[in-house]
């Protein structure tokens, strides 16, 4: 889903009559994108630069094709990157879904199940989370971070907290308090442990059809760009030795690292056993 693909789709919708490959800041391109936004009821786009509008146009086109890109915000977060990968795979497959991209995590329940932790709180297995936490998106409270975090795909934007499920707030809070105590603020920033990749997000799993653990606000993502979904320990930043203390704080709360357990999605830890 690049500039040329966006323009090609805009032509097919009768919104664009300029050349394929024209810069995003040309009037014909921008007029077509703005028309698409009006059709899709997108808000806030009038304050975005041309490049961000083009990404947002790609997000909206994905949504129109039944692919979930997350919020239409023109920012290249992990959900948008996955949506664009799904779009590209379908495009090369005649528009049909590609299981290896969209459903590769289906059937993972019970495969190499994680052990029951010895902590006072025993988190449920993934298949049991609805019974333990309730409906997706319910019982949310504010989690105040122990230190300011940067939005991973917009690092100039700082956030002081997020929403999470009430049952996990204390555990999450202790993880980051111990992280600050151990590393100190300057070091944890150098390590990217302040790069917030998301918590509550009512969506399906990327690469699967079941609800994501994020849909309950019981999962947390750190530094997604350097710890991408399908990267193993040979590429993921969070697999390096410097992060072992951080993962020990996660494990001390009975929380599960998908990187440690399955060697993918190293950005992610959750209050649910596999």
Protein Blocks (a to p, Z undefined) as FASTA:
>chain_A
ZZklmmmmmmmnopaccdehiafkbmklmmmmmmmmmmnopghklmpcfklmmmmmmmmm
mmmnopaebjaehpacfklmmmmmmmmmmmmnnopacfklmmmmgokgopapacddfbfb
dcddfklmmmmnopehiaiacdddfbdcddfklmkbccfbdcddfklmmmmmmmmmmmmm
mnommlmmmnopmccgbjcdcdddehiabdcfklnopaccehkllmcfklcfklmmklpm
klmmmmmmmmmnopacfklmnopaklbccdddZZ
